[in-house]
Amino acid sequence: MVLRHGKRRRWAVVAAVAAVLVSAPSVVSALAPAGAAVDPEKLRALVLDSAGKPYQGYAESAGSLALPELPNLAAVTALFSMRTPMRAWYAGPDRYRVDVLGTAGEHDVYRLPDGEYTWDYGDNTLTSLIGEPGLRLPRAGDLLPPELARRILRAAQGDPVRALPGRNVAGVAASGLRLVPADPDTTVGRVDVWADAGTGVAVRVEVTARGQEAPILVTEFRQLEQTMPVVEAPRPVLGSGFTVASAPDVTDTLGAFSQVTLPSQLAGRPVVSSNFGGVQGAALYGRGLAAFAVIAVPRTVANAAGDAAGKAGAVQVKLAAGTVVQLSITPLSLAIVRSSVSRRSYLLAGTVTPDVLKSVADELSRLRRSGS
């Protein structure tokens, strides 16, 4: 009996040591110093001015939007509905590398002053991209904390911010700010950003929908060094393929109708970017986080998008001059418009309420081919 008790004590000690070892990283993180509270306006300015600050490290983004598989957009929807692990080397806006690490392989994007390259380990192919896309689709690198923070804060420069308690992220004693959009028509409730108060490099971003408590998108560094990385053009290896292709944009992916002229305003919101990205059949409306995009697309694309949205629970509504299929996946609102007047179709997407997109759909359905 004494021997049994002795064994139990030894195993208890082993279990306790194992528990300490397993929990050590989280304990260290919890005990690590957090950033001091700073003036949120000053922190916002630092983040916006951080594009020239170098960094390299490992980051993860996690989205919880149950987006439907829209035609030709599977890679985009995955960014906002799944976990995306990334390794990044950022020397500046025109020199960086982002590797997306997946179970099926790795996909790398190299940006250099002379152009852009992609390396697909699954296909074992290096591609040199020629030209600048007028309007490209979102990709993993856009969700890195410094990039996402700058995009959001730049879009919502007039919205109020307040200080948040600091926290330690990837060894950085980061200071925090919370941005709450002022426009009542946006579906974004708040955006929380933590950044190095010395460099302005954002290390964690949380986006939360209006009326919800848990974030629908979180991106943060797990490892980070704010040092200058070496970023060079990739070289094909023996046995790999090499191709040259034009940089893809929305026109290529969705078949946007470049000859369609869109109105100067929709639902009372002015066009912010006419011929959005150089595509005449695409435009961005609204300001701040209450913005939406409109793209004129072929009927086949609209039908495929409508079918996918329908499977995800979308509702079709009859308009005075057509129909609209609407899907709300907070904070994103989607709509597919079919006009019986012009026989044209449009894709709508934005962080605005479904009522706003319905008003937009109604106006678009009544447009004649002259744009009037």
Secondary structure, DSSP 8 states (H G I E B T S, - for coil): -HHHHHHHHHHHHHHHHHHHHHHHHHHHHHHS-------HHHHHHHHHT-TT--EEEEEEEEE-------TT-HHHHHHTTSEEEEEEEEEETTEEEEEEEETTEEEEEEEETTEEEEEETTTTEEEEEES--SS----GGGGSHHHHHHHHHHHTTTS-EEEEEEEEETTEEEEEEEE----TTBSEEEEEEEE-TTT--EEEEEEEETT-SS-SEEEEEEEEE-S----------TT-EEEEEE---HHHHH---TT----SEETTEEEEETTGGG-TTEEEESSTTS-EEEEEE-HHHHHHHHHHHHHTT-EEEEETTEEEEEEEETTEEEEEEEETTT--EEEEEESB-HHHHHHHHHHHHT--TT--
